[in-house]
Amino acid sequence: MTAAMIELDDGAHLRTWTTGSVVPQRYPVVMVHGGPGVPDYLAPVAGIIDDLCLVHRYDQRGTGGSSWEGEHTIVRHVHDLSLSLDAWGHDRVVLVGHSFGTNMASYFLLAHPERVAGLIQIAGPFLDPWREADRAAQRARRTGEQQARLEELDAIESRTDTEEIEYLTVSWLTDHADRTRARDWALASACTLRPINYAMNAQLNAAKKADPLESHVDELREHLPPGAVIIGGAGDSRPAGALRRLGTRLNCEVIIVPNAGHNPWLEAPDQFGATLRAAVERQTRRAGNRPRPRPPLERRGSRSETTPSP
């Protein structure tokens, strides 16, 4: 693995990691993590595919080891990713987004379709209406005591480090379908993904609401690269049905992994790994080496239509 800092045009720096190796007949992969406001956590996902191609990851501006200064806009973060591709020396890449990273990858596709050779979206993007179903699932997955404690911690203006870890753990334990391990996974994330950039979170969520992807679905469908796929977890608190609806609107394959939550590599590593590798092998092939895309009706009849939903 190679770690490096990329200097951007405004003097900010992004912390990056590169694994795998250059394969002449394949496009590189760039992973876009979620949040917003947490550092990169996709190393385990990169490890599933970096024997196939070159894989880049980075801490988004405002997180982890990257620069924290300045305001956060969709335009700025899209520009950061474009400058990163330049720094890595890539004209075109396959984007792999997770959670809020699927939104960022979608906005990048809208701004720079010529630079996106492939698109793999994991656990997103979720377009309205979906929030009420998510809130209901979260409430069902927390005990009354946990919900009360979450509200108590949320009301604290300046939490101690111990309180912050507890707050994040109770917040994130609903992401996982395996209720016996959910708290342990959430606690591990809470201990490693701090500090949270709450200002960045608020600014980017506001920017997403001001320019919602819902208003760009037709344009997204027009620019969607061949073979693009959305991968979700049947046990995510966020409704798999919302991903299926988006897939229908985009004419994009949707694969829902049974027994998996918001981070499907944790709960269904074999099935998720096989699904991701197949998508990467298909989409990273350069022009002339790709198989012909399946007709739209066949994609709509894929196994994603029969897999269980939450």
C-alpha positions in Angstrom: 0.0 0.0 0.0 1.2 3.5 -0.9 0.1 6.5 1.2 0.4 10.0 -0.2 -0.9 13.5 0.2 -2.4 15.4 -2.7 -2.2 19.2 -2.8 -5.3 20.8 -4.3 -5.6 24.2 -6.1 -6.6 26.1 -2.9 -3.6 24.7 -0.9 -5.7 22.1 0.9 -4.3 18.5 1.1 -6.0 15.1 0.8 -4.7 12.0 2.5 -4.8 9.1 0.0 -4.0 5.4 -0.2 -3.3 3.3 -3.3 -3.3 -0.5 -3.4 -3.2 -3.1 -6.2 -1.2 -2.5 -9.4 -1.7 -1.0 -12.8 -3.3 -3.4 -15.2 -3.1 -2.0 -18.8 -6.4 -3.4 -20.0 -8.3 -2.3 -16.9 -9.5 1.1 -15.6 -8.5 2.0 -12.0 -11.0 2.1 -9.2 -11.6 5.1 -6.9 -13.6 4.6 -3.7 -15.7 7.4 -2.3 -16.5 6.9 1.4 -19.7 8.1 3.1 -20.5 10.2 6.1 -20.4 13.0 5.5 -17.9 14.0 8.1 -16.1 10.7 8.8 -12.8 9.6 7.4 -12.3 6.8 4.9 -13.2 3.3 6.2 -13.2 1.4 2.9 -9.9 -0.4 3.3 -11.6 -3.8 3.8 -13.6 -3.2 0.6 -10.5 -2.3 -1.4 -8.9 -5.5 -0.2 -11.6 -7.5 -1.9 -10.7 -6.2 -5.3 -7.2 -4.8 -5.3 -5.8 -8.0 -6.9 -7.8 -7.1 -10.0 -6.8 -3.5 -10.6 -5.3 -0.3 -9.1 -7.5 1.0 -6.2 -7.4 4.5 -4.8 -9.0 5.7 -1.5 -8.9 9.1 0.2 -10.0 11.1 3.2 -12.5 13.7 1.9 -11.7 17.3 2.7 -12.7 17.9 6.3 -12.0 14.4 7.5 -9.2 12.3 8.9 -5.8 13.3 7.7 -7.0 15.7 5.1 -7.3 19.5 5.5 -10.2 20.6 7.6 -10.3 24.3 6.7 -13.1 25.9 4.7 -16.7 25.4 3.9 -18.1 22.3 2.3 -20.1 22.3 -0.9 -21.0 19.6 -3.5 -19.1 21.6 -6.1 -16.0 21.8 -4.0 -15.9 18.1 -3.2 -16.6 17.2 -6.9 -13.7 19.4 -7.9 -11.5 17.8 -5.2 -12.2 14.4 -6.7 -11.5 15.7 -10.2 -8.1 17.1 -9.1 -7.3 13.8 -7.4 -7.8 12.0 -10.7 -5.4 14.4 -12.3 -2.9 13.9 -9.6 -3.1 10.1 -9.9 -2.8 10.5 -13.7 -6.2 9.0 -14.7 -8.5 10.4 -17.4 -11.2 7.8 -16.6 -11.9 5.6 -13.6 -14.6 3.3 -12.1 -16.1 5.0 -9.1 -17.2 2.9 -6.1 -19.3 4.9 -3.7 -20.7 3.8 -0.3 -23.6 5.5 1.6 -23.3 9.3 1.2 -20.4 8.5 -1.1 -23.0 7.2 -3.6 -24.4 10.7 -3.7 -21.0 12.2 -4.2 -20.2 9.7 -7.0 -23.5 10.6 -8.6 -22.8 14.4 -8.5 -19.4 13.7 -10.0 -21.0 11.7 -12.8 -23.3 14.6 -13.5 -20.4 17.1 -13.6 -17.8 14.9 -15.4 -19.5 12.0 -17.3 -16.5 11.7 -19.6 -14.3 10.7 -16.6 -16.5 7.9 -15.3 -15.9 4.6 -17.0 -18.0 2.6 -14.5 -20.1 3.1 -11.4 -20.7 0.8 -8.5 -23.0 2.1 -5.8 -23.1 0.4 -2.4 -26.0 1.1 0.1 -27.2 4.1 -1.8 -28.2 6.6 -3.1 -31.5 6.7 -1.3 -33.9 9.1 -2.9 -37.1 10.2 -1.3 -39.4 8.9 0.0 -37.3 6.7 2.3 -36.6 8.5 5.5 -39.7 7.6 7.5 -39.1 3.9 6.8 -35.5 4.3 8.0 -36.6 6.1 11.1 -39.2 3.4 11.9 -36.6 0.6 11.4 -34.1 2.4 13.7 -36.7 2.9 16.4 -37.5 -0.8 16.2 -33.9 -1.8 16.5 -33.2 0.3 19.6 -34.5 -0.6 23.1 -36.4 2.1 24.9 -33.4 2.6 27.1 -31.1 3.0 24.1 -33.4 5.5 22.5 -33.7 7.6 25.6 -30.0 7.6 26.1 -29.4 8.6 22.5 -31.7 11.6 23.0 -30.0 12.5 26.2 -26.6 12.4 24.6 -27.8 14.3 21.5 -28.9 17.2 23.8 -25.4 17.6 25.3 -23.7 20.6 23.6 -20.2 19.4 24.2 -19.8 15.7 24.8 -16.7 14.1 26.4 -14.8 11.6 24.4 -16.5 8.8 26.3 -19.9 10.3 25.7 -19.1 10.8 22.0 -18.2 7.1 21.6 -21.4 6.1 23.4 -23.4 8.5 21.2 -22.0 7.2 18.0 -22.4 3.6 19.1 -26.1 4.0 19.9 -26.5 6.0 16.7 -24.9 3.4 14.4 -26.0 0.1 15.9 -29.1 0.2 13.8 -27.1 -0.1 10.6 -26.5 -3.8 11.0 -28.9 -6.7 10.3 -27.1 -9.0 12.7 -28.5 -7.8 16.0 -26.2 -10.0 18.1 -23.1 -8.3 16.7 -24.5 -4.8 15.8 -23.3 -3.1 19.0 -19.8 -4.5 18.6 -19.5 -3.3 15.0 -21.0 0.1 15.9 -18.6 0.5 18.8 -15.6 -0.4 16.7 -16.6 2.3 14.2 -17.2 4.8 17.0 -13.7 4.2 18.3 -11.9 4.6 15.0 -13.9 7.1 12.9 -13.5 10.1 15.2 -13.5 13.0 15.4 -16.7 13.6 13.4 -16.8 16.8 11.4 -20.4 17.9 12.3 -20.1 21.2 10.4 -19.2 19.3 7.3 -22.1 16.9 7.8 -24.6 19.8 8.2 -23.2 21.8 5.2 -23.2 18.9 2.8 -26.6 17.5 3.8 -28.0 21.1 3.3 -26.3 21.2 -0.1 -27.8 17.9 -1.0 -31.2 19.2 -0.1 -30.7 22.4 -2.1 -29.8 20.4 -5.2 -31.4 17.0 -4.7 -30.4 14.0 -6.9 -34.2 13.5 -7.4 -34.2 16.4 -9.8 -31.4 14.9 -11.9 -32.5 11.3 -12.4 -33.1 11.7 -16.1 -29.7 13.2 -16.5 -28.1 10.4 -14.4 -29.8 7.8 -16.6 -28.4 9.5 -19.7 -24.9 9.5 -18.4 -24.9 6.1 -16.6 -22.0 4.0 -17.8 -22.8 0.5 -19.2 -23.0 -2.2 -16.5 -23.5 0.3 -13.6 -24.9 -1.5 -10.5 -26.4 -0.7 -7.1 -25.6 -3.1 -4.3 -27.7 -3.0 -1.1 -28.3 -5.0 2.0 -31.7 -6.6 2.7 -31.1 -5.9 6.4 -30.2 -2.3 6.1 -32.5 0.0 8.1 -32.8 2.1 4.9 -35.4 0.4 2.7 -34.1 -1.8 -0.1 -37.3 -1.0 -2.0 -36.0 2.6 -2.4 -32.9 1.2 -4.2 -35.1 -1.0 -6.4 -37.2 2.0 -7.4 -34.2 4.0 -8.3 -32.8 1.1 -10.3 -36.0 1.0 -12.3 -35.8 4.7 -13.0 -32.2 4.5 -14.0 -32.5 1.2 -15.9 -29.7 0.0 -13.7 -29.2 -3.4 -12.2 -29.9 -3.6 -8.4 -28.6 -6.5 -6.3 -29.9 -6.8 -2.8 -27.7 -9.1 -0.6 -29.6 -11.2 1.9 -28.7 -11.0 5.6 -26.6 -7.9 5.1 -26.9 -4.4 6.5 -25.6 -1.0 5.6 -22.0 -2.4 5.5 -22.6 -5.7 3.6 -18.9 -6.7 3.6 -19.3 -7.3 7.4 -22.3 -9.5 7.5 -22.3 -11.3 4.1 -18.6 -11.2 3.1 -18.7 -14.1 0.7 -21.8 -13.0 -1.3 -20.9 -9.3 -1.2 -17.4 -10.1 -2.2 -18.4 -12.2 -5.2 -20.9 -9.6 -6.3 -18.4 -6.7 -6.0 -15.7 -8.6 -7.8 -18.0 -9.5 -10.6 -19.0 -5.9 -11.0 -15.4 -4.7 -10.9 -14.2 -7.3 -13.4 -17.0 -6.3 -15.8 -16.7 -2.5 -15.4 -13.0 -2.0 -15.3 -12.4 -3.6 -18.7 -11.4 -1.0 -21.2 -13.3 -0.4 -24.4 -12.8 -3.3 -26.8 -12.3 -5.7 -23.9 -15.8 -5.4 -22.4 -18.6 -7.9 -23.1 -21.7 -6.6 -24.7 -24.1 -5.1 -22.1 -27.2 -7.1 -21.4 -30.5 -5.7 -22.8 -32.5 -3.6 -20.3 -35.3 -6.1 -19.8 -32.9 -8.8 -18.8 -31.3 -6.5 -16.2 -34.7 -5.8 -14.8 -35.2 -9.5 -14.5 -32.0 -10.1 -12.5 -32.0 -11.9 -9.2 -32.3 -8.5 -7.4 -36.0 -8.6 -8.2 -36.5 -11.8 -6.2 -34.1 -11.3 -3.2 -35.8 -10.5 0.1 -36.2 -7.0 1.4 -36.3 -5.8 5.0 
